[in-house]
Amino acid sequence: MNGDLVTGQPKGEGPATEHPDAERASGTAPRPAPAEPATTHFGFAQVPAAEKARRVASVFSSVAPSYDRMNDVLSGGLHRLWKSFAVRQAQVRPGMRVLDVAGGTGDLARAFARRVGANGQVILTDINNAMLTEGRDRLLDEGLPVASVLCDAEQLPFADASFDRVIVSFGLRNMTHKDRALAAMTRVLRPGGQLLVLEFSRIWAPLAPLYDAYSLNVMPWLGERIAGDGDSYRYLAESIRMHPPQEELAAMMRSAGLARVQWFNFAAGICALHVGVRP
């Protein structure tokens, strides 16, 4: 890793800092911001669009300390297999630059850091400081000084065409404006680079009633018993239902400027990996 790009704070001392790329202008005139919709979904509830990011931040600040343990419990460890597939599909090679968006506790950043080698770079980002700090500290404990950047995925502070791979894992569904986030991630990709979106998706219809019973009832119950926060896990279960299904997300990625979009279903569609290439 390039030492000058690593956040300079010791473990646990304050929030992650802004990355040097944030100082670079892309050279293009800013476009007028589209009109803000009055409301958006927060789980099944409708909330003011400007309020969603604050509510999502509250959820992840609450679950950060137990996030990985709860993922193991709720998925029976399957999330680790899905992430391993995504890492293999990315085909990251030594010397590449990889951006892990909404990377939270850093398990994907860890895998990519071991693949890019001394001449490559991995940057871990998240909008939530509690999640980002958890990930940064774990990576430092393992001797992996991955740069960590506190930022909004809808307004990535990086230069155009600056990454070979961008990945967002179980984060897109929590973003207020998914189209803007996909456009931002596409913008920072180099031509020929890949965007990978690993996210919960639409399960095979005959299994939906059983899955609904589990995720809408058992998940919040387990969240309360294990993490002491059933409400946050109720939101996370509801947010899955509001996320675009496989075909719709693929269309959104194409609209963002990606080509050769494909997806891979896991566990009958409970989760899917979408992959697109910047022309």
C-alpha positions as CSV (number, residue, x, y, z in Angstrom):
1,M,0.0,0.0,0.0
2,N,1.1,3.6,-0.6
3,G,1.8,4.8,2.9
4,D,0.9,8.4,2.1
5,L,-2.6,7.5,1.3
6,V,-3.4,5.8,4.6
7,T,-5.4,7.7,7.1
8,G,-3.1,9.1,9.7
9,Q,-5.1,8.5,12.8
10,P,-4.1,5.9,15.4
11,K,-6.6,3.2,16.2
12,G,-9.8,4.5,17.9
13,E,-8.7,8.2,17.8
14,G,-11.5,10.1,16.0
15,P,-13.2,9.7,12.7
16,A,-11.5,8.6,9.5
17,T,-10.2,11.6,7.4
18,E,-10.7,12.8,3.9
19,H,-8.6,11.1,1.2
20,P,-6.3,13.3,-0.9
21,D,-8.3,12.4,-4.1
22,A,-11.1,14.5,-2.6
23,E,-9.0,17.6,-3.4
24,R,-8.9,16.9,-7.1
25,A,-11.5,18.4,-9.3
26,S,-12.7,16.3,-12.2
27,G,-12.5,19.3,-14.6
28,T,-16.2,19.1,-15.5
29,A,-18.8,21.7,-14.7
30,P,-21.2,20.6,-12.0
31,R,-24.7,19.7,-13.2
32,P,-27.7,21.3,-11.6
33,A,-29.1,19.0,-8.8
34,P,-32.4,17.4,-9.7
35,A,-35.4,18.3,-7.7
36,E,-35.5,16.5,-4.4
37,P,-38.4,14.1,-4.0
38,A,-40.6,15.0,-1.1
39,T,-40.5,11.5,0.5
40,T,-38.7,8.2,0.2
41,H,-39.0,4.8,1.9
42,F,-37.3,3.9,5.2
43,G,-38.2,0.3,5.4
44,F,-42.0,0.2,4.8
45,A,-42.4,3.7,6.2
46,Q,-42.4,6.9,4.1
47,V,-40.1,9.6,5.5
48,P,-38.9,13.0,4.2
49,A,-36.1,12.3,1.7
50,A,-33.7,14.5,3.5
51,E,-34.3,12.5,6.7
52,K,-33.5,9.0,5.4
53,A,-29.7,9.3,5.6
54,R,-29.9,10.4,9.3
55,R,-32.2,7.5,10.1
56,V,-30.0,5.0,8.3
57,A,-27.0,6.4,10.1
58,S,-28.7,5.8,13.4
59,V,-29.4,2.2,12.5
60,F,-25.8,1.4,11.6
61,S,-24.3,3.3,14.6
62,S,-26.4,1.0,16.7
63,V,-25.6,-2.3,15.0
64,A,-21.9,-1.6,14.2
65,P,-20.4,-3.5,17.2
66,S,-22.4,-6.7,16.5
67,Y,-22.8,-6.4,12.7
68,D,-20.6,-9.3,11.6
69,R,-21.8,-11.6,14.4
70,M,-25.4,-10.9,13.5
71,N,-24.7,-11.5,9.8
72,D,-23.3,-14.9,10.6
73,V,-26.3,-15.7,12.7
74,L,-29.0,-14.4,10.4
75,S,-27.5,-15.9,7.2
76,G,-26.1,-19.1,8.7
77,G,-22.7,-17.9,7.4
78,L,-23.8,-17.7,3.8
79,H,-22.9,-14.1,3.5
80,R,-19.2,-15.1,3.7
81,L,-19.7,-17.4,0.7
82,W,-21.5,-14.7,-1.3
83,K,-18.7,-12.2,-0.6
84,S,-16.0,-14.8,-1.5
85,F,-17.7,-15.3,-4.9
86,A,-17.8,-11.5,-5.4
87,V,-14.1,-11.3,-4.7
88,R,-13.3,-14.1,-7.2
89,Q,-15.6,-12.5,-9.8
90,A,-13.8,-9.2,-9.5
91,Q,-10.6,-10.8,-10.6
92,V,-8.5,-8.2,-8.9
93,R,-4.8,-8.3,-9.8
94,P,-1.6,-6.8,-8.4
95,G,-1.3,-3.1,-9.0
96,M,-5.1,-2.4,-9.3
97,R,-7.0,0.3,-7.5
98,V,-10.1,-0.9,-5.7
99,L,-12.9,1.2,-4.1
100,D,-15.0,-0.5,-1.4
101,V,-18.1,1.7,-1.1
102,A,-20.2,1.4,2.1
103,G,-17.6,-1.1,3.1
104,G,-18.5,-1.1,6.8
105,T,-16.4,-3.5,8.8
106,G,-13.9,-4.1,6.0
107,D,-14.1,-7.8,5.2
108,L,-14.1,-7.2,1.4
109,A,-11.4,-4.5,1.7
110,R,-9.3,-7.1,3.6
111,A,-9.6,-9.6,0.8
112,F,-8.8,-7.1,-1.9
113,A,-5.8,-5.6,0.0
114,R,-4.2,-9.0,-0.1
115,R,-4.6,-9.2,-3.9
116,V,-3.5,-5.7,-5.1
117,G,0.0,-6.0,-3.6
118,A,2.4,-3.3,-2.7
119,N,1.8,-1.4,-6.0
120,G,-2.0,-1.4,-5.7
121,Q,-4.4,0.4,-3.5
122,V,-7.7,-0.3,-1.7
123,I,-9.8,2.5,-0.3
124,L,-12.6,1.7,2.2
125,T,-15.5,4.2,2.4
126,D,-18.6,4.5,4.4
127,I,-21.0,7.3,5.3
128,N,-21.3,6.0,8.9
129,N,-18.3,6.7,11.1
130,A,-19.1,4.0,13.6
131,M,-19.0,1.3,10.9
132,L,-15.9,2.8,9.2
133,T,-14.0,3.1,12.4
134,E,-14.8,-0.5,13.2
135,G,-13.5,-1.6,9.8
136,R,-10.4,0.6,9.9
137,D,-9.4,-0.7,13.4
138,R,-9.8,-4.3,12.4
139,L,-7.7,-3.9,9.3
140,L,-5.0,-2.1,11.3
141,D,-5.0,-4.9,13.8
142,E,-4.3,-7.3,11.0
143,G,-1.4,-5.2,9.6
144,L,-3.4,-3.9,6.6
145,P,-3.2,-0.1,6.5
146,V,-6.1,0.4,4.1
147,A,-7.1,4.0,3.5
148,S,-10.5,4.8,5.0
149,V,-12.7,7.7,3.9
150,L,-15.8,9.0,5.5
151,C,-18.1,10.0,2.6
152,D,-21.4,9.8,0.9
153,A,-21.7,7.2,-1.9
154,E,-23.9,9.6,-3.9
155,Q,-21.1,12.2,-3.9
156,L,-17.8,10.3,-4.0
157,P,-14.8,12.6,-3.5
158,F,-12.6,10.9,-6.1
159,A,-11.4,11.9,-9.5
160,D,-13.1,10.6,-12.6
161,A,-11.8,7.3,-14.0
162,S,-9.5,6.6,-11.0
163,F,-10.4,3.0,-10.0
164,D,-10.2,-0.4,-11.7
165,R,-12.9,-2.0,-9.5
166,V,-15.7,-0.5,-7.4
167,I,-17.8,-2.7,-5.2
168,V,-20.7,-2.0,-2.9
169,S,-21.8,-4.9,-0.6
170,F,-25.1,-4.8,1.2
171,G,-25.1,-1.1,1.1
172,L,-26.9,0.1,-2.0
173,R,-30.4,-0.6,-0.6
174,N,-29.8,1.9,2.2
175,M,-28.9,4.8,-0.1
176,T,-31.5,7.5,-0.6
177,H,-30.9,8.0,-4.3
178,K,-29.6,4.8,-5.7
179,D,-29.4,6.2,-9.2
180,R,-27.1,9.0,-8.1
181,A,-24.9,6.5,-6.2
182,L,-24.7,4.2,-9.2
183,A,-23.8,7.2,-11.4
184,A,-21.1,8.3,-9.0
185,M,-19.6,4.8,-8.8
186,T,-19.6,4.6,-12.6
187,R,-17.9,8.0,-12.9
188,V,-14.9,6.9,-10.8
189,L,-14.4,3.7,-12.8
190,R,-11.7,3.6,-15.5
191,P,-12.8,2.4,-19.0
192,G,-13.0,-1.3,-18.8
193,G,-13.3,-1.2,-15.0
194,Q,-16.1,-3.2,-13.2
195,L,-18.8,-2.2,-10.8
196,L,-19.9,-5.0,-8.6
197,V,-23.1,-4.7,-6.5
198,L,-23.7,-7.5,-3.9
199,E,-27.1,-7.0,-2.4
200,F,-30.2,-8.8,-1.1
201,S,-32.7,-9.3,-3.9
202,R,-35.9,-10.9,-4.9
203,I,-36.3,-14.5,-3.9
204,W,-38.0,-17.2,-6.0
205,A,-41.7,-16.6,-5.6
206,P,-42.7,-20.0,-4.2
207,L,-40.3,-19.5,-1.3
208,A,-41.3,-15.9,-0.6
209,P,-43.9,-16.7,2.2
210,L,-41.4,-18.7,4.2
211,Y,-38.7,-16.1,3.7
212,D,-41.0,-13.3,4.7
213,A,-42.0,-15.1,7.9
214,Y,-38.3,-15.6,8.8
215,S,-37.0,-12.2,7.9
216,L,-39.9,-10.0,9.1
217,N,-40.4,-11.9,12.4
218,V,-37.4,-14.0,13.4
219,M,-34.7,-11.5,12.3
220,P,-36.0,-8.7,14.5
221,W,-36.5,-11.2,17.4
222,L,-32.9,-12.3,17.1
223,G,-31.7,-8.7,16.7
224,E,-33.4,-7.9,20.0
225,R,-32.0,-11.0,21.8
226,I,-28.5,-10.9,20.5
227,A,-27.8,-7.3,19.7
228,G,-30.4,-5.6,21.9
229,D,-31.9,-3.8,18.9
230,G,-34.9,-5.4,17.3
231,D,-36.0,-2.2,15.6
232,S,-32.9,-1.8,13.5
233,Y,-33.1,-5.4,12.3
234,R,-36.8,-4.9,11.5
235,Y,-35.8,-1.9,9.3
236,L,-33.0,-4.0,7.6
237,A,-35.6,-6.7,6.8
238,E,-38.1,-4.2,5.4
239,S,-35.4,-2.5,3.4
240,I,-34.8,-5.7,1.4
241,R,-38.5,-5.6,0.2
242,M,-38.1,-2.0,-1.0
243,H,-34.9,-2.7,-3.0
244,P,-35.2,-3.1,-6.8
245,P,-35.4,-6.7,-8.0
246,Q,-32.7,-8.2,-10.2
247,E,-34.0,-7.0,-13.6
248,E,-34.8,-3.5,-12.3
249,L,-31.4,-3.0,-10.7
250,A,-29.7,-4.2,-14.0
251,A,-31.6,-1.6,-15.9
252,M,-30.6,1.1,-13.4
253,M,-26.9,0.1,-13.9
254,R,-27.3,0.4,-17.6
255,S,-28.9,3.8,-17.2
256,A,-25.8,4.8,-15.1
257,G,-23.7,4.1,-18.1
258,L,-22.5,0.5,-17.5
259,A,-22.4,-2.2,-20.2
260,R,-22.5,-6.0,-20.3
261,V,-24.5,-6.0,-17.1
262,Q,-25.2,-9.5,-15.7
263,W,-26.2,-10.9,-12.3
264,F,-25.7,-14.1,-10.3
265,N,-28.4,-15.3,-7.9
266,F,-27.6,-17.0,-4.6
267,A,-29.9,-19.0,-2.5
268,A,-32.9,-18.8,-4.9
269,G,-32.5,-15.1,-5.2
270,I,-32.2,-14.1,-1.6
271,C,-29.0,-12.4,-2.6
272,A,-27.6,-11.4,-6.1
273,L,-24.3,-10.1,-7.4
274,H,-24.7,-7.6,-10.3
275,V,-21.6,-6.8,-12.4
276,G,-21.3,-4.1,-15.0
277,V,-18.4,-2.7,-17.1
278,R,-17.7,0.9,-17.9
279,P,-17.2,1.2,-21.6
